[in-house]
Amino acid sequence: MLVSLFNYWIVIVLMMMGFYIVISHSNLIKKLLGLSIFQASVFIMYISMGKVEGGTAPILEEGIKTYSNPLPHVLILTAIVVGIATVALGLALVVRIHEAYGTIEENEIQEKDNKSC
């Protein structure tokens, strides 16, 4: 039983790793990396849920009774593209923040903002 749920254990481990990285580090690039790991775990979860045991492609043929739904896989392809664009935008913002503040550490940025007010 444990082996049959291997994908879901990987999802849980990756999700917790990504979440831990986001909450434990103040470096903005490390936070983006944690979000990417978290996002990859969600992709794996949806792909795992879309798998139908004994299912085939949804092409009508005689003798085939069980079909797999391709929609989860198509949605994940779209989510991957959106995820890449989001990470690229986040990295561009980190570059701009570094130009403005001279650092990418969240604590130092907040200190500089509090001193300027």
Backbone atoms as SQL, in Angstrom:
CREATE TABLE atoms (id INTEGER PRIMARY KEY, chain TEXT, resi INTEGER, resn TEXT, atom TEXT, x REAL, y REAL, z REAL);
INSERT INTO atoms VALUES
  (1, 'A', 1, 'MET', 'N', 0.830, -1.194, 0.000),
  (2, 'A', 1, 'MET', 'CA', 0.000, 0.000, 0.000),
  (3, 'A', 1, 'MET', 'C', 0.874, 1.257, 0.000),
  (4, 'A', 2, 'LEU', 'N', 1.958, 1.213, 0.749),
  (5, 'A', 2, 'LEU', 'CA', 2.839, 2.377, 0.829),
  (6, 'A', 2, 'LEU', 'C', 3.469, 2.696, -0.517),
  (7, 'A', 3, 'VAL', 'N', 3.797, 1.661, -1.281),
  (8, 'A', 3, 'VAL', 'CA', 4.408, 1.861, -2.585),
  (9, 'A', 3, 'VAL', 'C', 3.405, 2.439, -3.573),
  (10, 'A', 4, 'SER', 'N', 2.151, 2.052, -3.461),
  (11, 'A', 4, 'SER', 'CA', 1.140, 2.554, -4.389),
  (12, 'A', 4, 'SER', 'C', 0.856, 4.039, -4.169),
  (13, 'A', 5, 'LEU', 'N', 1.172, 4.556, -3.008),
  (14, 'A', 5, 'LEU', 'CA', 0.962, 5.975, -2.712),
  (15, 'A', 5, 'LEU', 'C', 2.269, 6.767, -2.749),
  (16, 'A', 6, 'PHE', 'N', 3.287, 6.221, -3.409),
  (17, 'A', 6, 'PHE', 'CA', 4.603, 6.846, -3.450),
  (18, 'A', 6, 'PHE', 'C', 4.553, 8.269, -4.015),
  (19, 'A', 7, 'ASN', 'N', 3.782, 8.487, -5.071),
  (20, 'A', 7, 'ASN', 'CA', 3.673, 9.831, -5.669),
  (21, 'A', 7, 'ASN', 'C', 3.160, 10.851, -4.659),
  (22, 'A', 8, 'TYR', 'N', 2.200, 10.443, -3.848),
  (23, 'A', 8, 'TYR', 'CA', 1.622, 11.370, -2.896),
  (24, 'A', 8, 'TYR', 'C', 2.589, 11.671, -1.746),
  (25, 'A', 9, 'TRP', 'N', 3.415, 10.690, -1.374),
  (26, 'A', 9, 'TRP', 'CA', 4.442, 10.955, -0.365),
  (27, 'A', 9, 'TRP', 'C', 5.472, 11.946, -0.898),
  (28, 'A', 10, 'ILE', 'N', 5.832, 11.802, -2.163),
  (29, 'A', 10, 'ILE', 'CA', 6.757, 12.759, -2.786),
  (30, 'A', 10, 'ILE', 'C', 6.134, 14.151, -2.805),
  (31, 'A', 11, 'VAL', 'N', 4.852, 14.223, -3.107),
  (32, 'A', 11, 'VAL', 'CA', 4.148, 15.515, -3.109),
  (33, 'A', 11, 'VAL', 'C', 4.216, 16.153, -1.727),
  (34, 'A', 12, 'ILE', 'N', 3.956, 15.383, -0.695),
  (35, 'A', 12, 'ILE', 'CA', 3.966, 15.924, 0.674),
  (36, 'A', 12, 'ILE', 'C', 5.358, 16.416, 1.047),
  (37, 'A', 13, 'VAL', 'N', 6.380, 15.626, 0.727),
  (38, 'A', 13, 'VAL', 'CA', 7.751, 16.018, 1.064),
  (39, 'A', 13, 'VAL', 'C', 8.145, 17.295, 0.323),
  (40, 'A', 14, 'LEU', 'N', 7.879, 17.352, -0.975),
  (41, 'A', 14, 'LEU', 'CA', 8.228, 18.551, -1.747),
  (42, 'A', 14, 'LEU', 'C', 7.447, 19.781, -1.276),
  (43, 'A', 15, 'MET', 'N', 6.179, 19.570, -0.953),
  (44, 'A', 15, 'MET', 'CA', 5.354, 20.685, -0.500),
  (45, 'A', 15, 'MET', 'C', 5.880, 21.258, 0.817),
  (46, 'A', 16, 'MET', 'N', 6.211, 20.390, 1.736),
  (47, 'A', 16, 'MET', 'CA', 6.732, 20.856, 3.025),
  (48, 'A', 16, 'MET', 'C', 8.114, 21.477, 2.887),
  (49, 'A', 17, 'MET', 'N', 8.949, 20.947, 1.975),
  (50, 'A', 17, 'MET', 'CA', 10.259, 21.556, 1.725),
  (51, 'A', 17, 'MET', 'C', 10.105, 22.972, 1.179),
  (52, 'A', 18, 'GLY', 'N', 9.228, 23.126, 0.184),
  (53, 'A', 18, 'GLY', 'CA', 9.006, 24.441, -0.397),
  (54, 'A', 18, 'GLY', 'C', 8.448, 25.423, 0.608),
  (55, 'A', 19, 'PHE', 'N', 7.493, 24.976, 1.407),
  (56, 'A', 19, 'PHE', 'CA', 6.894, 25.840, 2.422),
  (57, 'A', 19, 'PHE', 'C', 7.922, 26.248, 3.469),
  (58, 'A', 20, 'TYR', 'N', 8.757, 25.297, 3.894),
  (59, 'A', 20, 'TYR', 'CA', 9.791, 25.602, 4.884),
  (60, 'A', 20, 'TYR', 'C', 10.786, 26.622, 4.338),
  (61, 'A', 21, 'ILE', 'N', 11.185, 26.470, 3.090),
  (62, 'A', 21, 'ILE', 'CA', 12.134, 27.418, 2.490),
  (63, 'A', 21, 'ILE', 'C', 11.533, 28.814, 2.457),
  (64, 'A', 22, 'VAL', 'N', 10.263, 28.921, 2.108),
  (65, 'A', 22, 'VAL', 'CA', 9.614, 30.234, 2.018),
  (66, 'A', 22, 'VAL', 'C', 9.550, 30.917, 3.383),
  (67, 'A', 23, 'ILE', 'N', 9.215, 30.179, 4.438),
  (68, 'A', 23, 'ILE', 'CA', 9.038, 30.828, 5.740),
  (69, 'A', 23, 'ILE', 'C', 10.330, 30.969, 6.529),
  (70, 'A', 24, 'SER', 'N', 11.366, 30.206, 6.186),
  (71, 'A', 24, 'SER', 'CA', 12.574, 30.239, 7.017),
  (72, 'A', 24, 'SER', 'C', 13.674, 31.151, 6.494),
  (73, 'A', 25, 'HIS', 'N', 13.667, 31.485, 5.220),
  (74, 'A', 25, 'HIS', 'CA', 14.736, 32.302, 4.656),
  (75, 'A', 25, 'HIS', 'C', 14.241, 33.723, 4.386),
  (76, 'A', 26, 'SER', 'N', 15.153, 34.670, 4.563),
  (77, 'A', 26, 'SER', 'CA', 14.783, 36.052, 4.263),
  (78, 'A', 26, 'SER', 'C', 15.321, 36.496, 2.910),
  (79, 'A', 27, 'ASN', 'N', 16.121, 35.667, 2.260),
  (80, 'A', 27, 'ASN', 'CA', 16.650, 35.965, 0.936),
  (81, 'A', 27, 'ASN', 'C', 15.525, 35.808, -0.088),
  (82, 'A', 28, 'LEU', 'N', 15.317, 36.823, -0.919),
  (83, 'A', 28, 'LEU', 'CA', 14.189, 36.806, -1.849),
  (84, 'A', 28, 'LEU', 'C', 14.330, 35.745, -2.931),
  (85, 'A', 29, 'ILE', 'N', 15.554, 35.473, -3.380),
  (86, 'A', 29, 'ILE', 'CA', 15.746, 34.444, -4.398),
  (87, 'A', 29, 'ILE', 'C', 15.455, 33.063, -3.809),
  (88, 'A', 30, 'LYS', 'N', 15.845, 32.840, -2.570),
  (89, 'A', 30, 'LYS', 'CA', 15.539, 31.563, -1.920),
  (90, 'A', 30, 'LYS', 'C', 14.033, 31.400, -1.735),
  (91, 'A', 31, 'LYS', 'N', 13.346, 32.494, -1.465),
  (92, 'A', 31, 'LYS', 'CA', 11.888, 32.420, -1.353),
  (93, 'A', 31, 'LYS', 'C', 11.257, 32.029, -2.694),
  (94, 'A', 32, 'LEU', 'N', 11.772, 32.593, -3.796),
  (95, 'A', 32, 'LEU', 'CA', 11.263, 32.226, -5.115),
  (96, 'A', 32, 'LEU', 'C', 11.547, 30.758, -5.417),
  (97, 'A', 33, 'LEU', 'N', 12.707, 30.276, -5.016),
  (98, 'A', 33, 'LEU', 'CA', 13.037, 28.867, -5.213),
  (99, 'A', 33, 'LEU', 'C', 12.084, 27.979, -4.411),
  (100, 'A', 34, 'GLY', 'N', 11.778, 28.368, -3.178),
  (101, 'A', 34, 'GLY', 'CA', 10.825, 27.620, -2.360),
  (102, 'A', 34, 'GLY', 'C', 9.440, 27.592, -2.983),
  (103, 'A', 35, 'LEU', 'N', 9.014, 28.712, -3.540),
  (104, 'A', 35, 'LEU', 'CA', 7.711, 28.751, -4.205),
  (105, 'A', 35, 'LEU', 'C', 7.700, 27.854, -5.438),
  (106, 'A', 36, 'SER', 'N', 8.814, 27.789, -6.158),
  (107, 'A', 36, 'SER', 'CA', 8.892, 26.917, -7.334),
  (108, 'A', 36, 'SER', 'C', 8.824, 25.447, -6.935),
  (109, 'A', 37, 'ILE', 'N', 9.475, 25.079, -5.838),
  (110, 'A', 37, 'ILE', 'CA', 9.408, 23.699, -5.357),
  (111, 'A', 37, 'ILE', 'C', 7.984, 23.364, -4.920),
  (112, 'A', 38, 'PHE', 'N', 7.350, 24.278, -4.213),
  (113, 'A', 38, 'PHE', 'CA', 5.959, 24.084, -3.783),
  (114, 'A', 38, 'PHE', 'C', 5.056, 23.900, -5.002),
  (115, 'A', 39, 'GLN', 'N', 5.271, 24.731, -6.014),
  (116, 'A', 39, 'GLN', 'CA', 4.466, 24.664, -7.223),
  (117, 'A', 39, 'GLN', 'C', 4.677, 23.335, -7.953),
  (118, 'A', 40, 'ALA', 'N', 5.903, 22.854, -7.997),
  (119, 'A', 40, 'ALA', 'CA', 6.180, 21.564, -8.640),
  (120, 'A', 40, 'ALA', 'C', 5.461, 20.429, -7.922),
  (121, 'A', 41, 'SER', 'N', 5.355, 20.524, -6.608),
  (122, 'A', 41, 'SER', 'CA', 4.637, 19.476, -5.867),
  (123, 'A', 41, 'SER', 'C', 3.151, 19.472, -6.227),
  (124, 'A', 42, 'VAL', 'N', 2.589, 20.631, -6.443),
  (125, 'A', 42, 'VAL', 'CA', 1.175, 20.702, -6.847),
  (126, 'A', 42, 'VAL', 'C', 0.998, 20.102, -8.243),
  (127, 'A', 43, 'PHE', 'N', 1.956, 20.362, -9.136),
  (128, 'A', 43, 'PHE', 'CA', 1.895, 19.770, -10.473),
  (129, 'A', 43, 'PHE', 'C', 1.909, 18.247, -10.385),
  (130, 'A', 44, 'ILE', 'N', 2.806, 17.704, -9.577),
  (131, 'A', 44, 'ILE', 'CA', 2.909, 16.249, -9.433),
  (132, 'A', 44, 'ILE', 'C', 1.614, 15.684, -8.853),
  (133, 'A', 45, 'MET', 'N', 1.011, 16.413, -7.912),
  (134, 'A', 45, 'MET', 'CA', -0.232, 15.936, -7.312),
  (135, 'A', 45, 'MET', 'C', -1.348, 15.841, -8.359),
  (136, 'A', 46, 'TYR', 'N', -1.508, 16.882, -9.166),
  (137, 'A', 46, 'TYR', 'CA', -2.563, 16.861, -10.175),
  (138, 'A', 46, 'TYR', 'C', -2.315, 15.795, -11.233),
  (139, 'A', 47, 'ILE', 'N', -1.060, 15.621, -11.638),
  (140, 'A', 47, 'ILE', 'CA', -0.756, 14.586, -12.625),
  (141, 'A', 47, 'ILE', 'C', -1.023, 13.209, -12.044),
  (142, 'A', 48, 'SER', 'N', -0.687, 13.002, -10.777),
  (143, 'A', 48, 'SER', 'CA', -0.934, 11.706, -10.125),
  (144, 'A', 48, 'SER', 'C', -2.422, 11.420, -10.007),
  (145, 'A', 49, 'MET', 'N', -3.200, 12.439, -9.722),
  (146, 'A', 49, 'MET', 'CA', -4.647, 12.234, -9.597),
  (147, 'A', 49, 'MET', 'C', -5.281, 11.961, -10.952),
  (148, 'A', 50, 'GLY', 'N', -4.667, 12.437, -12.024),
  (149, 'A', 50, 'GLY', 'CA', -5.223, 12.239, -13.358),
  (150, 'A', 50, 'GLY', 'C', -4.971, 10.852, -13.923),
  (151, 'A', 51, 'LYS', 'N', -4.127, 10.074, -13.283),
  (152, 'A', 51, 'LYS', 'CA', -3.806, 8.726, -13.767),
  (153, 'A', 51, 'LYS', 'C', -4.944, 7.773, -13.428),
  (154, 'A', 52, 'VAL', 'N', -5.415, 7.049, -14.437),
  (155, 'A', 52, 'VAL', 'CA', -6.463, 6.052, -14.258),
  (156, 'A', 52, 'VAL', 'C', -5.845, 4.679, -14.511),
  (157, 'A', 53, 'GLU', 'N', -5.924, 3.797, -13.545),
  (158, 'A', 53, 'GLU', 'CA', -5.349, 2.456, -13.674),
  (159, 'A', 53, 'GLU', 'C', -6.059, 1.690, -14.790),
  (160, 'A', 54, 'GLY', 'N', -5.308, 1.281, -15.786),
  (161, 'A', 54, 'GLY', 'CA', -5.872, 0.535, -16.907),
  (162, 'A', 54, 'GLY', 'C', -6.529, 1.414, -17.954),
  (163, 'A', 55, 'GLY', 'N', -6.457, 2.732, -17.781),
  (164, 'A', 55, 'GLY', 'CA', -7.084, 3.648, -18.723),
  (165, 'A', 55, 'GLY', 'C', -6.211, 3.895, -19.938),
  (166, 'A', 56, 'THR', 'N', -6.836, 4.196, -21.042),
  (167, 'A', 56, 'THR', 'CA', -6.117, 4.521, -22.271),
  (168, 'A', 56, 'THR', 'C', -6.505, 5.912, -22.732),
  (169, 'A', 57, 'ALA', 'N', -5.898, 6.344, -23.821),
  (170, 'A', 57, 'ALA', 'CA', -6.228, 7.644, -24.398),
  (171, 'A', 57, 'ALA', 'C', -7.695, 7.652, -24.821),
  (172, 'A', 58, 'PRO', 'N', -8.360, 8.803, -24.732),
  (173, 'A', 58, 'PRO', 'CA', -9.798, 8.851, -25.058),
  (174, 'A', 58, 'PRO', 'C', -10.064, 8.804, -26.566),
  (175, 'A', 59, 'ILE', 'N', -9.705, 7.683, -27.160),
  (176, 'A', 59, 'ILE', 'CA', -9.967, 7.441, -28.580),
  (177, 'A', 59, 'ILE', 'C', -10.948, 6.273, -28.643),
  (178, 'A', 60, 'LEU', 'N', -12.067, 6.487, -29.301),
  (179, 'A', 60, 'LEU', 'CA', -13.114, 5.464, -29.339),
  (180, 'A', 60, 'LEU', 'C', -12.694, 4.293, -30.218),
  (181, 'A', 61, 'GLU', 'N', -12.533, 3.141, -29.583),
  (182, 'A', 61, 'GLU', 'CA', -12.230, 1.902, -30.288),
  (183, 'A', 61, 'GLU', 'C', -13.007, 0.777, -29.616),
  (184, 'A', 62, 'GLU', 'N', -13.192, -0.296, -30.347),
  (185, 'A', 62, 'GLU', 'CA', -13.914, -1.432, -29.793),
  (186, 'A', 62, 'GLU', 'C', -13.063, -2.138, -28.753),
  (187, 'A', 63, 'GLY', 'N', -13.697, -2.588, -27.688),
  (188, 'A', 63, 'GLY', 'CA', -13.031, -3.352, -26.656),
  (189, 'A', 63, 'GLY', 'C', -12.425, -2.509, -25.547),
  (190, 'A', 64, 'ILE', 'N', -12.381, -1.208, -25.702),
  (191, 'A', 64, 'ILE', 'CA', -11.810, -0.328, -24.671),
  (192, 'A', 64, 'ILE', 'C', -12.954, 0.258, -23.869),
  (193, 'A', 65, 'LYS', 'N', -12.915, 0.027, -22.561),
  (194, 'A', 65, 'LYS', 'CA', -13.993, 0.497, -21.699),
  (195, 'A', 65, 'LYS', 'C', -13.544, 1.588, -20.731),
  (196, 'A', 66, 'THR', 'N', -12.242, 1.673, -20.449),
  (197, 'A', 66, 'THR', 'CA', -11.746, 2.632, -19.470),
  (198, 'A', 66, 'THR', 'C', -10.854, 3.660, -20.164),
  (199, 'A', 67, 'TYR', 'N', -11.203, 4.908, -19.988),
  (200, 'A', 67, 'TYR', 'CA', -10.441, 5.984, -20.606),
  (201, 'A', 67, 'TYR', 'C', -9.845, 6.893, -19.536),
  (202, 'A', 68, 'SER', 'N', -8.736, 7.493, -19.873),
  (203, 'A', 68, 'SER', 'CA', -8.101, 8.488, -19.004),
  (204, 'A', 68, 'SER', 'C', -8.537, 9.871, -19.462),
  (205, 'A', 69, 'ASN', 'N', -8.764, 10.753, -18.519),
  (206, 'A', 69, 'ASN', 'CA', -9.128, 12.125, -18.850),
  (207, 'A', 69, 'ASN', 'C', -7.849, 12.933, -19.065),
  (208, 'A', 70, 'PRO', 'N', -7.652, 13.527, -20.246),
  (209, 'A', 70, 'PRO', 'CA', -6.426, 14.290, -20.500),
  (210, 'A', 70, 'PRO', 'C', -6.461, 15.713, -19.941),
  (211, 'A', 71, 'LEU', 'N', -7.589, 16.149, -19.417),
  (212, 'A', 71, 'LEU', 'CA', -7.724, 17.524, -18.954),
  (213, 'A', 71, 'LEU', 'C', -6.729, 17.907, -17.855),
  (214, 'A', 72, 'PRO', 'N', -6.490, 17.079, -16.821),
  (215, 'A', 72, 'PRO', 'CA', -5.512, 17.481, -15.797),
  (216, 'A', 72, 'PRO', 'C', -4.118, 17.719, -16.374),
  (217, 'A', 73, 'HIS', 'N', -3.721, 16.897, -17.329),
  (218, 'A', 73, 'HIS', 'CA', -2.398, 17.052, -17.915),
  (219, 'A', 73, 'HIS', 'C', -2.306, 18.326, -18.753),
  (220, 'A', 74, 'VAL', 'N', -3.363, 18.644, -19.454),
  (221, 'A', 74, 'VAL', 'CA', -3.380, 19.873, -20.248),
  (222, 'A', 74, 'VAL', 'C', -3.356, 21.100, -19.342),
  (223, 'A', 75, 'LEU', 'N', -4.098, 21.048, -18.260),
  (224, 'A', 75, 'LEU', 'CA', -4.104, 22.169, -17.320),
  (225, 'A', 75, 'LEU', 'C', -2.737, 22.364, -16.681),
  (226, 'A', 76, 'ILE', 'N', -2.025, 21.277, -16.415),
  (227, 'A', 76, 'ILE', 'CA', -0.694, 21.378, -15.820),
  (228, 'A', 76, 'ILE', 'C', 0.280, 21.998, -16.812),
  (229, 'A', 77, 'LEU', 'N', 0.158, 21.681, -18.092),
  (230, 'A', 77, 'LEU', 'CA', 1.015, 22.330, -19.089),
  (231, 'A', 77, 'LEU', 'C', 0.816, 23.840, -19.076),
  (232, 'A', 78, 'THR', 'N', -0.418, 24.269, -18.970),
  (233, 'A', 78, 'THR', 'CA', -0.702, 25.697, -18.886),
  (234, 'A', 78, 'THR', 'C', -0.146, 26.278, -17.593),
  (235, 'A', 79, 'ALA', 'N', -0.283, 25.557, -16.492),
  (236, 'A', 79, 'ALA', 'CA', 0.223, 26.030, -15.201),
  (237, 'A', 79, 'ALA', 'C', 1.744, 26.136, -15.204),
  (238, 'A', 80, 'ILE', 'N', 2.425, 25.244, -15.904),
  (239, 'A', 80, 'ILE', 'CA', 3.882, 25.317, -15.996),
  (240, 'A', 80, 'ILE', 'C', 4.304, 26.594, -16.704),
  (241, 'A', 81, 'VAL', 'N', 3.631, 26.921, -17.784),
  (242, 'A', 81, 'VAL', 'CA', 3.952, 28.155, -18.517),
  (243, 'A', 81, 'VAL', 'C', 3.708, 29.380, -17.644),
  (244, 'A', 82, 'VAL', 'N', 2.592, 29.404, -16.943),
  (245, 'A', 82, 'VAL', 'CA', 2.287, 30.526, -16.055),
  (246, 'A', 82, 'VAL', 'C', 3.303, 30.583, -14.916),
  (247, 'A', 83, 'GLY', 'N', 3.704, 29.424, -14.386),
  (248, 'A', 83, 'GLY', 'CA', 4.696, 29.381, -13.313),
  (249, 'A', 83, 'GLY', 'C', 6.043, 29.924, -13.745),
  (250, 'A', 84, 'ILE', 'N', 6.474, 29.583, -14.952),
  (251, 'A', 84, 'ILE', 'CA', 7.744, 30.100, -15.463),
  (252, 'A', 84, 'ILE', 'C', 7.673, 31.609, -15.622),
  (253, 'A', 85, 'ALA', 'N', 6.562, 32.101, -16.140),
  (254, 'A', 85, 'ALA', 'CA', 6.407, 33.551, -16.298),
  (255, 'A', 85, 'ALA', 'C', 6.394, 34.250, -14.940),
  (256, 'A', 86, 'THR', 'N', 5.758, 33.639, -13.956),
  (257, 'A', 86, 'THR', 'CA', 5.705, 34.228, -12.621),
  (258, 'A', 86, 'THR', 'C', 7.087, 34.286, -11.978),
  (259, 'A', 87, 'VAL', 'N', 7.855, 33.213, -12.114),
  (260, 'A', 87, 'VAL', 'CA', 9.217, 33.197, -11.562),
  (261, 'A', 87, 'VAL', 'C', 10.083, 34.234, -12.278),
  (262, 'A', 88, 'ALA', 'N', 9.935, 34.358, -13.582),
  (263, 'A', 88, 'ALA', 'CA', 10.707, 35.354, -14.328),
  (264, 'A', 88, 'ALA', 'C', 10.361, 36.768, -13.859),
  (265, 'A', 89, 'LEU', 'N', 9.090, 37.037, -13.649),
  (266, 'A', 89, 'LEU', 'CA', 8.676, 38.336, -13.145),
  (267, 'A', 89, 'LEU', 'C', 9.215, 38.566, -11.740),
  (268, 'A', 90, 'GLY', 'N', 9.158, 37.538, -10.898),
  (269, 'A', 90, 'GLY', 'CA', 9.697, 37.647, -9.540),
  (270, 'A', 90, 'GLY', 'C', 11.183, 37.935, -9.542),
  (271, 'A', 91, 'LEU', 'N', 11.940, 37.275, -10.410),
  (272, 'A', 91, 'LEU', 'CA', 13.375, 37.536, -10.497),
  (273, 'A', 91, 'LEU', 'C', 13.651, 38.948, -11.006),
  (274, 'A', 92, 'ALA', 'N', 12.845, 39.425, -11.941),
  (275, 'A', 92, 'ALA', 'CA', 13.001, 40.800, -12.410),
  (276, 'A', 92, 'ALA', 'C', 12.737, 41.793, -11.281),
  (277, 'A', 93, 'LEU', 'N', 11.744, 41.511, -10.461),
  (278, 'A', 93, 'LEU', 'CA', 11.470, 42.378, -9.311),
  (279, 'A', 93, 'LEU', 'C', 12.608, 42.337, -8.295),
  (280, 'A', 94, 'VAL', 'N', 13.213, 41.168, -8.105),
  (281, 'A', 94, 'VAL', 'CA', 14.343, 41.051, -7.182),
  (282, 'A', 94, 'VAL', 'C', 15.519, 41.890, -7.694),
  (283, 'A', 95, 'VAL', 'N', 15.747, 41.886, -9.001),
  (284, 'A', 95, 'VAL', 'CA', 16.819, 42.714, -9.573),
  (285, 'A', 95, 'VAL', 'C', 16.544, 44.190, -9.309),
  (286, 'A', 96, 'ARG', 'N', 15.315, 44.618, -9.505),
  (287, 'A', 96, 'ARG', 'CA', 14.949, 46.027, -9.259),
  (288, 'A', 96, 'ARG', 'C', 15.077, 46.378, -7.775),
  (289, 'A', 97, 'ILE', 'N', 14.684, 45.462, -6.905),
  (290, 'A', 97, 'ILE', 'CA', 14.816, 45.694, -5.463),
  (291, 'A', 97, 'ILE', 'C', 16.283, 45.805, -5.089),
  (292, 'A', 98, 'HIS', 'N', 17.120, 44.965, -5.675),
  (293, 'A', 98, 'HIS', 'CA', 18.552, 45.026, -5.390),
  (294, 'A', 98, 'HIS', 'C', 19.148, 46.343, -5.863),
  (295, 'A', 99, 'GLU', 'N', 18.690, 46.834, -7.004),
  (296, 'A', 99, 'GLU', 'CA', 19.172, 48.139, -7.492),
  (297, 'A', 99, 'GLU', 'C', 18.747, 49.266, -6.559),
  (298, 'A', 100, 'ALA', 'N', 17.540, 49.184, -6.016),
  (299, 'A', 100, 'ALA', 'CA', 17.015, 50.260, -5.172),
  (300, 'A', 100, 'ALA', 'C', 17.576, 50.216, -3.748),
  (301, 'A', 101, 'TYR', 'N', 17.739, 49.025, -3.186),
  (302, 'A', 101, 'TYR', 'CA', 18.117, 48.893, -1.781),
  (303, 'A', 101, 'TYR', 'C', 19.545, 48.389, -1.564),
  (304, 'A', 102, 'GLY', 'N', 20.134, 47.794, -2.590),
  (305, 'A', 102, 'GLY', 'CA', 21.478, 47.267, -2.443),
  (306, 'A', 102, 'GLY', 'C', 21.537, 45.917, -1.760),
  (307, 'A', 103, 'THR', 'N', 20.416, 45.284, -1.536),
  (308, 'A', 103, 'THR', 'CA', 20.356, 43.981, -0.887),
  (309, 'A', 103, 'THR', 'C', 19.100, 43.241, -1.336),
  (310, 'A', 104, 'ILE', 'N', 19.107, 41.920, -1.127),
  (311, 'A', 104, 'ILE', 'CA', 17.902, 41.132, -1.406),
  (312, 'A', 104, 'ILE', 'C', 17.448, 40.378, -0.163),
  (313, 'A', 105, 'GLU', 'N', 17.963, 40.785, 0.982),
  (314, 'A', 105, 'GLU', 'CA', 17.532, 40.209, 2.262),
  (315, 'A', 105, 'GLU', 'C', 16.324, 40.985, 2.773),
  (316, 'A', 106, 'GLU', 'N', 15.258, 40.273, 3.065),
  (317, 'A', 106, 'GLU', 'CA', 13.992, 40.899, 3.456),
  (318, 'A', 106, 'GLU', 'C', 14.137, 41.759, 4.713),
  (319, 'A', 107, 'ASN', 'N', 14.886, 41.295, 5.692),
  (320, 'A', 107, 'ASN', 'CA', 15.048, 42.036, 6.954),
  (321, 'A', 107, 'ASN', 'C', 15.749, 43.374, 6.723),
  (322, 'A', 108, 'GLU', 'N', 16.800, 43.362, 5.904),
  (323, 'A', 108, 'GLU', 'CA', 17.541, 44.591, 5.623),
  (324, 'A', 108, 'GLU', 'C', 16.696, 45.593, 4.838),
  (325, 'A', 109, 'ILE', 'N', 15.868, 45.089, 3.925),
  (326, 'A', 109, 'ILE', 'CA', 14.984, 45.965, 3.155),
  (327, 'A', 109, 'ILE', 'C', 13.971, 46.632, 4.074),
  (328, 'A', 110, 'GLN', 'N', 13.397, 45.875, 5.012),
  (329, 'A', 110, 'GLN', 'CA', 12.430, 46.444, 5.946),
  (330, 'A', 110, 'GLN', 'C', 13.085, 47.470, 6.870),
  (331, 'A', 111, 'GLU', 'N', 14.319, 47.188, 7.297),
  (332, 'A', 111, 'GLU', 'CA', 15.036, 48.170, 8.146),
  (333, 'A', 111, 'GLU', 'C', 15.277, 49.471, 7.390),
  (334, 'A', 112, 'LYS', 'N', 15.695, 49.378, 6.142),
  (335, 'A', 112, 'LYS', 'CA', 15.936, 50.574, 5.336),
  (336, 'A', 112, 'LYS', 'C', 14.657, 51.358, 5.099),
  (337, 'A', 113, 'ASP', 'N', 13.546, 50.635, 4.888),
  (338, 'A', 113, 'ASP', 'CA', 12.255, 51.308, 4.712),
  (339, 'A', 113, 'ASP', 'C', 11.825, 52.004, 5.987),
  (340, 'A', 114, 'ASN', 'N', 12.022, 51.375, 7.138),
  (341, 'A', 114, 'ASN', 'CA', 11.612, 51.987, 8.414),
  (342, 'A', 114, 'ASN', 'C', 12.459, 53.209, 8.751),
  (343, 'A', 115, 'LYS', 'N', 13.720, 53.205, 8.380),
  (344, 'A', 115, 'LYS', 'CA', 14.589, 54.357, 8.642),
  (345, 'A', 115, 'LYS', 'C', 14.233, 55.541, 7.757),
  (346, 'A', 116, 'SER', 'N', 13.758, 55.263, 6.536),
  (347, 'A', 116, 'SER', 'CA', 13.447, 56.361, 5.611),
  (348, 'A', 116, 'SER', 'C', 12.117, 57.031, 5.933),
  (349, 'A', 117, 'CYS', 'N', 11.262, 56.404, 6.728),
  (350, 'A', 117, 'CYS', 'CA', 9.970, 56.993, 7.064),
  (351, 'A', 117, 'CYS', 'C', 10.132, 57.969, 8.152);
